[in-house]
């Protein structure tokens, strides 16, 4: 496949006396206007209120779908509702994401309250996610300590003893059917597998305090499991309480309006939300030109810049609050509110040179291409970078 990644020309557009490889956290922070770091609870609540209005209007319209005259029209309307509500729900999740980073407002208690409410509504354990997500930001791009979409290395696969399932997989892994099924499973079940079993995390990503690895206890729902320290157990319990409250409410509503209506009104959009969460996160942090780093080479700035900005049109800018479009600056400065991210990005891009990655390939096409090609990384090179190993060298993007 052909890359359309765009980088700023380091010779023509790199400003000042700094070289791209010498860019530091403090240097970049100084280039961003001070007001970009200002957080407004009023502005954040306005976006949240807007999203809740959208969601409410969609539910109101959905309750009228049975008035449509034909089964085909009703089916099409429910499909459209599920997609649209899934997009709105993703926007609400992103507001909760802002809360988790302290970007919603300057008041920690308010951030946690709004984050807990919005994420619980979407059946996401807020504090559990917040804690591990902080580790992801702290160690992004670290081949051992990052917690999401950490790839296998050559040596890991070479040392793995293949079982029967591995041998069967090897026979069919090049077929379009296998690729389609595995990608579908990745999108439908990827979020819950991460929540339940911490899949795709680095093997050194567990907290030092907390007893280390506990077999079958790598769940975001387990207050006493491997992912959290003892001092965090009450926060996990509070997260679980939010999920229990929402689940109980949904069950009660199902007794009033029917289980099938709850599936159509809530479960289908829920699956869309989690599809977008997996796709967005995966494509921000997985790209044929973007490496991971070993422990000796990794730095916070290197890891943050091993992130890709993408374009997703109206949905990305309006409903997804530009989380797709301006994610590099978010990894550098996660407390910058999303409504300042474009300005902050424009302020630092001229200083990043080839370190800045912008992918403008169609989002879903890129998802398929990336999933099929980015499966394992080479062992570290002389500089400690781990680059993607391609099944066919001719597929490598330049």
Number of C-alpha atoms within 10 A of each C-alpha: 12 11 16 13 19 13 16 18 14 17 11 9 14 19 16 8 8 13 14 18 11 10 16 13 14 8 13 19 16 11 14 16 13 10 10 17 18 16 21 15 15 11 14 20 15 12 17 20 13 15 20 16 13 17 19 13 12 17 15 11 12 20 12 11 16 14 10 12 9 9 10 10 14 17 14 12 17 19 15 13 21 25 17 19 25 24 23 26 29 25 25 28 25 23 27 28 22 22 30 25 23 22 26 30 22 15 14 14 12 15 22 20 13 20 29 23 19 23 25 23 19 22 18 26 26 31 25 25 19 19 17 22 19 15 18 20 21 19 23 31 33 29 29 19 22 26 28 24 21 24 20 17 19 16 12 13 11 9 8 8 8 12 9 8 8 11 10 11 12 11 9 12 14 12 9 11 11 13 16 14 11 15 17 13 11 16 20 18 16 20 21 17 14 19 18 16 16 22 18 16 21 20 13 15 21 23 16 13 12 17 15 16 16 12 8 10 17 21 21 28 22 17 23 22 22 24 29 26 17 14 11 16 17 13 17 23 18 17 25 22 14 23 23 14 14 16 15 12 11 17 14 13 14 15 10 11 10 12 15 11 15 17 15 16 19 18 17 18 24 22 18 21 26 23 20 19 17 21 19 17 16 17 22 21 24 24 26 21 15 19 24 27 24 19 12 10 15 19 16 18 17 23 25 23 22 25 29 24 23 26 19 18 14 11 16 17 15 12 22 23 22 24 25 22 23 26 26 26 27 20 21 21 20 20 23 23 26 26 16 16 25 15 15 26 19 14 17 20 22 20 24 24 22 18 19 25 23 18 20 16 16 13 18 12 10 19 18 13 16 17 19 18 18 18 17 20 23 17 19 18 11 8 11 16 23 24 21 25 18 18 14 8 8 9 14 17 14 10
